[in-house]
Amino acid sequence: MLLARAIAVVAAASSAMGQAVPAQLAAAEIPLATAPFQGSAAALRITFLDVGQADAVLIQAPEGQTALVDAGRRSPTDALQALGVVGIDLLVATHAHADHIGGMADVLRAFPVRYFMDNAMPHTTRTYQRLMEEVERRSEITYLNAEPRTVTLGAALIEVLPMPPLRAGDQNNRSVTLVVRYGRFSAFLSGDSEVRQLNFLTGRGAVTPVTVLKAPHHGSHNGFTAAFLRAARPEVIVISVGRNNQYGHPRMQAVVAFSSTARQVYRTDWNGTITVLGFPDGGYRVTGGEPSPGELR
């Protein structure tokens, strides 16, 4: 049965990254980025849904295949339908916390799903139990173990990275971690990975330069390390975060570190839903809603 398987301060953070605080931190308005691309190849579309203090990332291959990584705290079905989703080839629950799987049972009821993947680490919450009951009712869904493997999504590839050893109760550091590749374009999606998992991945050489990074753990103080960011070297970082959330995410030390690393940093609480169009030569285009006024916290 699936159920059973189932900055300390700003200056310190800036010093740790070896760079001064960027001037762009003074303003909330962050221009959307473009890296030139050549040719006429169709784009891979990665959409970071504005789902508040939660995660939901939609991947749409040029040929139409679709993957959804996490589903927010509440149902994202209306947003998915507005983006043209009629079915999901791969549904991934990075880990069993409600801000990642709260809307997933609704997704299963609204769309046909071919494959389901999670971290195989059961949780005691009713949200988790309801999700797994829904998965088990759907006999047409094939369960995929989150072991090192590559999943084909049209012309794109989704690499599943290894997870650190199991530690009871540590859902965040057993987040299913994915690298999406489309030619020379790539995106790193890591759920709520914290320092332990990031160190594990970096130490194994599993972190290589990528185009886009979804900020681990909503830009938490423990959702990055200098070594991880040096290895990933993202051009674009997207922080999925809710306005005025009780956790104080994203933390200032994380924002400073991200802005010292990437060309552009986006936040769903300011920019709304963010879509990155990736091209096989490594070029990309970022589109999204208008930035919201505010101050870094």
BELWORA-V386351 format. One record per backbone hydrogen bond with DSSP energy under -1.0 kcal/mol. CO is the residue of the C=O (numbers start at 0). NH is the residue of the N-H. If there is no record, write none. Layout:
# BELWORA-V386351
CO,NH  CO,NH
This chain:
# BELWORA-V386351
0,4  1,5  8,12  9,13  10,14  11,15  12,16  13,18  21,24  22,25  23,26  32,285  34,283  43,277  44,59  45,275  46,57  47,273  48,50  51,53  54,71  55,48  56,68  57,46  58,66  59,44  60,63  64,60  65,88  65,89  66,58  67,91  68,56  71,102  75,79  76,80  77,81  78,82  79,84  80,83  87,113  88,114  89,67  90,116  91,69  93,175  96,99  96,100  97,101  98,54  99,70  100,103  102,106  103,107  104,108  105,109  106,110  111,87  113,141  114,90  115,143  116,92  124,128  125,129  126,130  127,131  128,132  129,133  130,134  131,135  132,136  134,137  136,138  137,140  141,115  144,146  148,159  150,157  152,155  155,152  156,180  157,150  158,178  166,169  168,170  170,173  171,174  176,160  177,188  178,158  179,186  180,156  181,184  184,181  185,210  185,211  186,179  187,213  188,177  189,192  190,216  193,197  194,198  195,199  196,200  197,201  198,202  199,203  200,205  201,204  210,234  210,235  211,187  212,237  215,218  216,219  218,250  219,222  224,228  225,229  226,230  227,231  228,232  231,209  234,262  234,263  235,212  236,265  237,214  238,267  241,244  244,247  250,254  251,255  252,256  253,257  254,258  255,259  257,260  257,261  263,236  265,238  266,270  267,271  270,288  273,47  274,286  275,45  276,284  277,43  278,281  279,183  282,278  283,34  284,276  286,274
